Amino acid sequence: MHDDGALHLRGVLEVATAEGPRQETRVMFCGCGRTANRPYCDHSGVCGERG
């Protein structure tokens, strides 16, 4: 977990999204729940406030 609350991952990943599973190699997941793009962080919460 990053100090802004987001979870940063790298590797061969399959991410469950509202549109279905996605294959990813790098992701940043939201840790505060304020994102409009779940499960991904869009910097609209705590991490966006850090400048």
N, C-alpha and C positions, 0 to 999 in steps of 0.2 A: 504494500500500500504506500502510495506517495504521501508526502506531508500535507497535501491539499485535500486528501480524502479519496482521490481517484485511484483505481487499481490499474496498473500498467502491466500488460502481459505480452510476451513474444513467444512464438512457436507455431506449430501446426494446430490451429484452433478451429472448432466448429462452434459458432455462437447462435443461440436460439434468439430470434427476433420476432416481432409481430408479423413480419412478412415471410417468415420461415427461416430455416437454418442458413447461415452464411459461413463460408470458409474464409478465414482471416490468418494473417501471420503476425500482425501487431494490433493491439486494441488498447483503449483507455476506457475503462468502465466507470460510470458515475458512482460515487460513494455517498453523495448527500441526498439523492432522490429528486433533485430539482431539474434534471435534464428533460428536454422535450424530445430527445432522441434515444429513449431507453433501448438497450442497456448502456449505450455509449455516453460518455461525458461530452457535453457541448459547451462547457465553461459558463453556464448560466447560474451556477450555484456558488459554493465557497471558493472553488478554484478560479472562477472568473473574477472574484472580488480581490484576489491577491495581486492583480496587475500583471 
